[in-house]
């Protein structure tokens, strides 16, 4: 078996950091808005490794890089989507083992 490439190591690191951030949002360790903005910044630099995040940045009426109202409904939606995405991350991790 060949050693992992730099690209695969970067991808694995990006996915692990994303997973931790999603867990923090779902558990309430960080505010949903703060987590959303952090995920967006992270996704901009690593979207090839974290395609599962796309639904977060396609919420109707919300432009992640623009101005928008942070309502309780927005926060609830971010937490709900984060839960769904976290399940996908866990599923994909178990498939690669």
C-alpha distances in whole Angstrom, upper triangle without the diagonal:
4,7,9,12,15,17,14,15,19,19,18,20,23,22,23,26,27,27,29,31,32,32,35,37,37,38,40,39,40,42,41,42,41,37,38,39,36,33,35,34,31,30,32,29,26,28,25,22,25,27,28,31,33,35,37,37,39,42,45,48,45,44,41,42,46,48,49,50,49,50,49,48,46,44,44,42,40,39,39,37,35,34,33,31,29,29,27,25,24,24,21,19,20,18,15,14
4,6,9,12,14,12,13,16,17,16,19,21,21,22,25,26,26,28,30,31,32,34,36,36,37,40,38,39,41,40,41,39,36,37,37,34,32,33,32,29,28,30,27,24,26,23,21,24,26,27,30,32,35,35,36,38,41,44,46,44,42,39,40,44,47,47,49,47,49,49,48,45,44,44,42,39,39,39,36,34,34,33,30,29,29,27,25,25,25,21,20,21,19,16,16
4,6,10,12,10,10,14,15,14,16,18,19,19,22,24,24,25,28,29,29,31,34,34,35,37,36,36,38,38,39,36,33,34,34,31,29,31,30,26,26,28,25,22,24,21,19,22,25,26,28,30,33,34,34,37,39,43,45,42,40,37,38,42,44,45,47,45,47,46,46,43,41,42,40,37,37,37,35,32,33,32,29,28,28,26,23,24,24,21,19,20,19,16,16
4,7,8,6,7,10,11,10,12,15,15,16,18,20,20,22,24,25,26,28,30,31,32,34,33,33,35,34,35,33,30,30,31,27,26,27,26,23,23,24,21,18,20,18,15,19,21,23,24,26,30,30,31,33,36,39,41,38,36,33,34,38,41,41,43,41,43,43,42,39,38,38,37,33,33,34,31,29,29,29,26,24,25,23,20,21,21,18,16,18,17,14,14
4,5,5,6,9,10,11,12,14,15,17,18,20,21,23,24,26,27,29,30,32,33,35,33,33,35,34,34,32,29,30,30,27,25,26,25,21,21,22,19,16,18,16,14,18,20,22,24,26,29,29,29,32,35,38,40,37,35,32,32,36,39,40,42,40,43,43,42,39,38,38,36,33,34,34,31,29,30,29,26,25,26,24,21,22,23,19,18,20,19,16,17
4,6,5,6,9,10,10,12,14,15,16,18,20,21,23,24,26,27,29,30,32,33,31,31,33,32,32,30,27,27,27,24,22,23,22,18,19,19,16,14,17,15,13,17,19,22,22,24,28,28,28,30,33,36,38,35,32,30,29,33,36,37,40,38,40,41,40,37,36,37,35,32,32,33,30,28,29,29,25,25,26,24,21,22,23,20,19,22,21,18,19
4,5,5,6,9,10,10,12,14,15,16,18,20,21,22,24,26,27,28,30,32,30,29,31,30,30,28,25,25,25,22,20,21,20,16,16,17,14,11,13,11,10,14,16,18,19,21,24,25,25,27,30,33,35,32,30,27,27,31,34,35,37,36,38,38,37,34,33,34,32,29,30,31,27,25,27,26,23,22,24,21,19,21,21,18,17,20,19,16,18
4,5,5,6,9,10,10,12,14,15,16,18,20,21,22,24,26,27,28,30,29,28,30,29,30,28,25,25,25,22,20,21,21,17,17,18,15,12,14,11,9,13,15,17,19,21,24,24,25,27,30,33,35,32,30,27,28,32,35,35,37,36,38,38,37,34,33,33,31,28,28,29,26,24,25,24,21,20,21,19,16,18,18,15,14,16,16,12,14
4,5,5,6,9,10,11,12,14,15,17,18,20,21,23,25,26,27,29,27,27,29,28,29,27,24,24,24,21,19,21,20,16,17,18,15,13,15,13,11,14,17,18,19,22,25,25,25,28,30,34,35,32,31,28,28,32,34,35,37,35,37,37,36,33,32,33,31,28,28,29,26,24,25,25,21,20,22,20,16,18,19,16,14,17,17,14,15
4,5,5,6,9,10,11,12,14,15,17,18,20,21,23,24,26,27,25,25,27,26,26,24,21,21,21,18,16,18,16,13,13,15,11,9,12,11,9,11,15,17,17,19,23,22,22,25,28,31,32,29,27,24,24,28,31,32,34,32,34,35,34,31,30,31,29,26,26,27,24,22,24,24,20,19,21,19,16,18,20,16,15,19,19,16,18
4,5,5,6,9,10,10,12,14,15,16,18,20,21,22,24,26,25,24,26,24,25,23,20,20,20,17,15,16,16,12,12,14,11,8,10,8,5,8,11,13,14,16,20,20,20,23,25,29,30,27,26,23,23,27,30,30,32,31,33,33,32,29,28,29,27,23,24,25,22,19,21,20,17,16,18,16,13,15,16,13,12,16,16,13,15
4,5,5,6,9,10,10,12,14,15,16,18,20,21,22,24,23,23,25,24,25,23,20,20,21,18,16,18,17,14,14,16,14,11,13,11,8,10,13,14,15,18,21,21,22,24,26,30,32,29,28,24,25,29,32,32,33,31,33,33,32,29,28,28,27,23,23,24,21,19,20,20,16,15,17,15,11,13,14,12,10,13,14,11,13
4,5,5,6,9,10,11,12,14,15,17,19,20,21,23,21,21,23,22,23,21,18,19,19,16,14,16,15,12,13,15,13,10,13,13,9,11,14,15,15,18,21,20,21,24,26,30,31,28,27,23,24,28,30,30,32,30,32,31,31,28,26,27,26,23,23,24,22,19,20,20,17,15,18,17,13,15,17,14,13,16,17,15,16
4,5,5,6,9,10,11,12,14,15,17,18,20,21,20,19,21,20,20,18,15,16,16,13,11,13,12,8,9,12,9,7,9,10,7,7,11,12,12,15,18,17,18,21,23,26,28,24,23,20,20,24,26,27,28,27,29,29,28,25,24,25,23,20,20,21,19,16,18,18,15,14,16,15,12,14,16,14,13,17,17,15,17
4,6,5,6,9,10,10,12,14,15,16,18,20,19,18,20,19,20,19,15,16,17,14,11,14,14,10,10,13,12,9,10,10,7,6,10,10,11,14,16,16,17,20,22,25,27,24,23,20,22,25,27,27,28,26,28,28,27,24,23,23,21,18,18,19,16,14,15,15,12,11,13,11,8,10,13,10,9,13,14,13,15
4,5,5,6,9,10,11,12,14,15,16,18,17,17,20,19,20,18,15,16,17,14,12,15,15,12,13,16,14,12,13,14,10,10,13,13,13,17,19,18,19,22,24,28,29,26,25,22,23,27,29,28,29,27,29,28,27,25,23,23,22,19,18,20,18,14,15,16,13,11,13,13,9,10,13,12,10,13,15,14,14
4,5,5,6,9,10,11,13,14,15,17,15,14,17,16,17,15,12,14,14,11,10,13,12,9,11,14,13,11,13,14,11,10,14,14,13,16,18,16,18,21,22,26,27,24,23,19,21,24,26,26,27,24,26,26,26,23,21,22,21,17,17,19,17,14,15,17,14,12,15,15,11,13,16,15,13,17,19,17,18
4,5,5,6,9,10,11,12,14,15,14,14,15,14,15,14,10,11,12,9,7,10,11,8,9,12,12,10,11,12,10,8,11,10,9,13,14,13,14,18,19,23,24,21,20,17,18,22,23,23,24,22,24,23,23,20,18,19,18,14,14,16,13,10,12,13,10,9,12,12,9,12,14,13,13,16,18,17,18
4,5,5,6,9,10,11,12,14,13,14,16,14,17,15,12,13,15,12,10,13,15,12,12,16,15,13,14,15,12,10,12,11,10,14,15,14,16,19,20,24,26,23,22,19,21,24,26,25,26,23,24,23,23,20,18,18,18,14,13,15,13,9,10,12,9,7,10,10,7,8,12,11,10,13,16,15,16
4,5,5,6,9,10,10,12,11,11,14,14,16,14,11,13,15,12,11,14,15,12,14,17,17,15,16,18,15,13,16,14,13,17,18,16,18,21,22,26,27,24,24,20,22,25,26,25,26,23,24,23,23,21,18,19,18,15,14,16,15,11,12,14,12,9,12,14,11,11,15,15,13,16,19,18,19
4,5,5,6,9,10,11,9,9,11,10,12,10,7,9,11,8,7,11,12,10,12,15,15,14,15,17,15,12,15,13,11,15,16,13,15,19,19,23,24,20,20,17,19,21,22,22,22,19,21,20,20,17,15,16,16,12,11,14,13,9,11,14,11,10,13,14,12,13,17,17,16,19,21,21,22
4,5,5,6,9,10,10,10,11,10,12,11,8,9,12,10,8,12,14,12,12,16,17,15,15,17,15,12,14,11,10,13,13,11,14,17,17,21,22,19,19,16,19,21,22,21,21,18,19,18,18,16,13,14,13,10,9,11,9,6,7,10,8,6,10,11,10,11,14,15,15,17,19,20,21
4,5,5,6,8,8,9,12,11,14,13,10,12,15,13,12,15,17,15,16,19,20,18,18,20,17,15,17,14,13,17,17,15,18,20,20,24,25,22,23,20,22,25,25,24,24,20,21,19,19,18,15,15,15,12,10,12,12,8,8,11,10,7,10,12,11,11,15,16,15,17,20,20,21
4,6,5,6,5,6,9,9,12,11,8,11,13,11,11,15,16,15,16,19,20,19,20,22,19,17,19,17,15,18,18,15,18,21,20,24,25,22,22,19,21,23,24,22,22,18,19,18,19,17,13,14,15,12,10,13,13,10,10,14,13,11,14,16,14,15,18,19,18,20,23,23,24
4,6,5,6,6,7,6,9,9,6,8,11,11,10,13,15,14,15,18,20,19,19,22,19,16,18,15,13,16,15,13,15,18,17,20,21,18,19,16,19,21,21,19,18,15,16,14,15,13,10,10,11,8,6,10,10,7,9,12,11,10,13,15,14,16,19,20,19,22,24,25,26
4,6,8,9,9,8,12,12,10,11,15,14,13,16,18,17,18,21,22,21,21,23,21,17,19,16,14,17,16,14,17,19,18,21,22,20,21,19,22,24,23,21,20,17,17,15,15,14,11,10,11,9,6,8,9,6,6,10,10,9,11,14,14,14,17,19,18,20,23,24,24
4,6,8,10,10,14,13,11,14,17,16,15,19,20,19,20,24,25,23,23,26,23,20,22,19,18,21,19,17,20,23,21,25,26,23,25,22,25,26,26,24,23,19,19,16,17,16,13,12,14,12,9,11,13,10,9,13,14,12,14,17,16,16,19,21,20,21,24,25,26
4,5,6,8,11,11,10,12,15,15,15,18,19,19,20,23,25,24,24,27,24,21,23,20,18,21,20,17,20,22,21,24,24,22,23,20,23,24,23,21,20,16,16,14,15,15,11,11,13,11,9,12,14,11,12,15,16,14,17,19,19,19,22,24,23,25,28,28,29
4,7,9,12,11,9,13,15,13,14,18,19,18,20,23,23,23,24,26,24,21,23,21,19,22,22,19,21,24,23,26,26,23,24,21,23,25,24,23,21,18,18,17,18,17,13,14,16,14,12,15,16,13,14,17,17,15,18,20,19,19,23,24,23,25,28,28,28
4,6,8,7,6,10,11,10,12,15,16,16,18,20,21,21,22,25,23,20,22,20,17,20,20,16,18,21,20,23,23,20,21,18,20,21,20,19,18,15,16,15,17,15,11,13,15,12,11,14,15,12,14,17,17,15,19,21,19,20,24,24,24,26,29,29,30
4,5,5,6,8,10,11,12,14,16,16,18,20,22,22,22,25,24,21,22,20,17,19,19,15,17,20,18,21,20,17,18,16,18,19,17,16,15,11,12,11,13,11,8,11,12,10,9,13,14,12,14,17,17,17,20,21,21,22,25,26,26,28,30,31,32
4,6,5,6,9,10,10,12,14,15,16,18,20,20,20,23,22,18,19,17,14,16,15,11,13,16,14,17,17,14,15,13,16,17,16,14,13,9,11,10,11,8,5,8,9,6,6,10,11,9,12,14,14,14,17,19,18,20,23,24,24,26,28,29,30
4,5,5,6,9,10,10,12,14,15,17,19,20,19,23,22,19,20,18,15,16,15,11,12,15,13,16,15,12,13,10,13,13,12,11,10,7,9,10,11,8,6,10,10,8,9,13,13,12,15,17,16,17,20,21,21,23,25,26,26,29,31,31,33
4,5,5,6,9,10,11,12,14,16,17,18,19,22,21,18,20,19,15,17,17,13,14,17,16,19,18,15,15,12,13,14,14,13,13,10,13,13,15,12,10,13,14,10,12,15,15,13,16,18,17,17,21,22,20,23,25,25,25,28,30,30,32
4,5,5,6,8,10,10,12,14,16,16,16,19,18,15,17,15,12,15,15,11,13,16,15,18,19,15,15,12,14,16,16,15,15,12,15,14,15,12,10,12,12,9,9,13,12,10,13,15,14,13,17,18,17,19,22,22,22,25,26,26,28
4,5,5,6,9,10,10,12,15,15,14,18,17,14,15,14,10,12,12,8,9,12,12,15,15,11,12,8,11,13,13,12,13,11,13,14,14,10,9,12,11,7,9,12,10,9,13,14,13,14,17,17,17,19,22,22,22,25,27,27,29
4,5,5,6,9,10,11,13,14,14,18,18,15,16,16,12,13,14,10,10,14,13,16,16,12,11,7,9,11,12,12,13,11,15,16,16,13,12,15,14,11,13,16,14,13,16,18,16,17,20,20,19,22,24,24,24,27,29,28,31
4,5,5,6,8,10,11,12,13,17,16,13,15,15,12,14,15,12,12,16,16,19,19,15,14,11,11,14,15,16,17,15,18,18,19,15,14,17,16,12,14,17,15,13,16,18,15,15,19,19,17,20,23,22,22,25,27,26,28
4,5,5,6,8,10,10,10,14,13,10,12,11,8,10,12,9,9,13,14,18,18,15,14,10,12,15,16,16,18,16,18,19,18,15,14,16,14,11,12,15,12,10,14,15,12,13,16,16,14,17,20,19,19,22,24,23,25
4,5,5,6,9,10,9,13,13,11,12,12,9,9,11,8,7,11,13,16,16,12,11,7,8,11,14,14,16,15,18,19,19,15,15,17,15,12,14,16,14,12,16,17,14,15,19,18,17,20,22,21,21,25,26,25,28
4,5,5,7,9,10,13,14,12,14,15,11,13,15,12,11,15,16,19,19,15,13,9,9,13,15,16,18,17,20,22,22,18,17,20,19,15,17,20,17,15,19,20,17,18,21,20,18,22,24,22,23,26,27,26,28
4,5,5,6,8,11,10,9,12,13,10,12,15,13,12,16,17,21,21,18,16,12,12,16,18,19,21,20,23,23,23,20,19,21,19,16,17,19,17,14,18,18,15,16,19,18,16,19,21,19,19,23,24,23,25
4,5,5,5,8,8,7,8,10,7,9,12,10,9,13,15,18,19,16,14,11,12,15,18,19,21,20,22,23,22,19,19,20,18,15,17,18,15,14,17,17,13,15,18,16,14,18,19,18,18,22,22,21,24
4,6,6,9,11,10,11,13,10,11,14,12,11,14,16,19,19,16,13,11,10,14,17,18,21,21,24,25,24,20,21,23,20,17,20,21,18,17,20,20,17,18,21,19,18,22,23,21,22,25,25,24,27
4,6,9,9,10,12,14,12,13,17,15,14,17,20,23,23,20,17,14,14,17,20,22,25,24,27,28,27,24,23,25,23,20,22,23,20,19,22,22,18,19,22,20,18,21,23,21,21,25,25,23,26
4,6,6,6,9,11,10,12,15,15,14,17,20,23,24,21,18,16,16,20,23,23,26,25,27,28,27,24,23,25,23,19,21,22,19,17,20,19,16,16,19,17,15,18,19,17,17,21,21,19,22
4,5,5,6,9,8,8,12,12,11,14,17,20,21,19,17,14,15,19,22,22,25,24,26,27,26,22,22,23,21,18,20,20,17,16,19,18,14,16,18,15,14,18,18,16,17,21,20,19,22
4,6,6,10,10,11,14,15,14,16,20,22,24,22,20,18,18,22,25,26,28,27,30,30,29,25,25,26,23,21,22,23,19,18,20,19,15,17,18,15,14,17,18,15,16,19,18,17,20
4,6,9,10,11,15,15,15,18,20,24,26,23,21,19,20,23,26,27,29,27,29,29,28,25,25,25,23,20,21,21,18,16,18,17,13,14,16,13,11,14,15,12,13,16,16,14,17
4,5,6,8,11,12,12,14,17,20,22,20,19,16,18,21,24,24,25,24,26,26,24,21,21,21,19,16,17,18,14,13,15,14,10,11,13,11,9,13,14,11,12,16,16,15,18
4,5,6,9,10,11,12,15,18,21,18,17,16,18,21,23,23,25,24,25,26,24,21,21,21,18,16,18,17,13,13,15,13,10,12,14,10,10,14,14,12,14,17,16,16,20
4,6,7,9,10,12,14,17,20,18,18,16,18,21,23,22,24,22,24,23,21,19,19,18,16,14,14,14,10,10,12,9,6,9,10,7,8,11,11,10,13,15,15,16,19
4,6,6,7,9,11,15,17,15,14,12,15,18,20,19,20,19,20,20,19,16,16,16,13,11,12,12,9,8,11,10,7,9,12,10,10,13,14,13,15,18,18,19,22
4,5,5,7,9,13,15,13,12,11,14,16,19,18,20,19,20,21,19,16,17,17,14,12,14,14,10,11,14,12,9,13,14,12,13,16,17,16,18,21,21,21,24
4,5,5,7,10,13,11,12,11,15,16,18,17,18,17,18,18,16,13,14,14,11,10,12,11,7,9,12,10,9,12,14,12,14,17,17,17,19,22,22,23,26
4,6,6,10,12,9,10,9,12,14,15,14,15,14,15,16,14,11,11,12,9,7,10,10,7,8,11,10,9,12,14,14,14,17,18,18,20,23,23,24,27
4,6,9,10,8,7,6,9,11,13,12,15,14,16,17,15,12,13,15,12,10,13,14,10,12,15,14,12,15,18,16,17,20,21,21,22,25,26,26,29
4,6,9,7,8,8,12,13,14,13,15,15,17,18,15,13,15,15,12,11,15,14,11,13,16,15,14,17,19,17,19,22,22,22,24,27,27,27,30
4,6,6,8,9,12,13,13,11,13,13,13,15,12,9,12,12,9,9,13,12,10,13,15,14,14,17,19,18,20,23,23,23,26,28,28,29,32
4,6,8,11,14,13,13,11,12,13,14,16,13,11,14,15,11,13,16,15,13,16,19,18,18,21,23,22,23,26,27,27,29,32,32,33,36
4,7,10,12,10,10,8,10,12,12,15,12,10,14,15,13,14,17,17,16,18,21,20,20,23,25,25,26,29,30,30,32,34,35,36,38
4,6,9,8,8,6,8,10,11,14,12,9,12,14,12,11,15,16,14,16,19,19,18,21,23,23,24,27,28,28,30,32,33,33,36
4,5,5,7,7,10,12,14,17,15,12,15,17,14,13,17,18,16,17,21,20,19,22,24,23,24,27,28,28,29,32,33,33,36
4,6,8,8,11,11,14,17,16,12,13,16,14,12,15,17,15,15,19,19,17,19,22,22,21,25,26,25,27,30,31,31,33
4,7,9,13,13,17,19,19,15,16,19,17,15,19,21,18,18,22,22,20,22,26,25,24,27,29,28,29,33,33,33,35
4,6,10,12,15,18,18,15,16,19,18,16,20,22,20,20,24,24,23,25,28,27,27,30,32,31,32,36,36,36,39
4,7,9,13,16,16,13,15,18,17,16,20,21,20,21,24,25,24,26,29,29,29,32,33,33,34,37,38,38,41
4,6,9,13,13,10,12,15,14,14,17,19,18,19,22,23,22,24,27,27,28,30,32,32,33,36,37,38,40
4,6,10,10,8,10,13,13,13,16,18,18,19,22,23,23,25,27,28,28,31,33,33,34,37,38,39,41
4,7,8,6,7,10,11,11,13,15,16,16,19,20,21,22,25,26,26,28,30,31,32,34,36,37,38
4,5,5,6,9,10,11,13,14,15,17,19,20,21,22,25,26,27,29,30,31,33,35,36,37,39
4,5,5,6,9,10,11,12,14,15,17,19,20,21,23,25,25,27,29,30,31,33,35,36,38
4,5,5,6,9,10,10,12,14,15,17,18,20,21,23,24,26,27,29,30,32,33,35,37
4,5,5,6,9,10,10,12,14,15,16,18,20,21,22,24,26,27,28,30,32,33,35
4,5,5,6,9,10,10,12,14,15,16,19,20,21,22,24,26,27,29,30,32,33
4,5,5,6,9,10,11,13,14,15,17,19,20,21,23,25,26,27,29,31,32
4,5,5,6,8,10,11,12,14,16,17,18,20,21,23,24,26,27,29,31
4,5,5,6,9,10,10,12,14,15,16,18,20,21,22,24,26,27,29
4,6,5,6,9,10,10,13,14,15,16,18,20,21,23,25,26,27
4,5,5,6,9,10,11,13,14,16,17,19,20,22,23,25,27
4,5,5,6,8,10,11,12,14,15,17,18,20,21,23,25
4,5,5,6,9,10,10,12,14,15,16,18,20,21,23
4,6,5,6,9,10,11,12,14,15,17,19,20,22
4,5,5,7,9,10,11,13,14,16,17,19,21
4,5,5,6,9,10,11,12,14,15,17,19
4,5,5,6,9,10,11,12,14,16,17
4,5,5,6,9,10,11,12,15,16
4,5,5,6,8,10,11,13,15
4,5,5,6,9,10,11,13
4,6,5,6,9,10,11
4,5,5,6,9,10
4,5,5,6,9
4,5,5,7
4,5,5
4,6
4
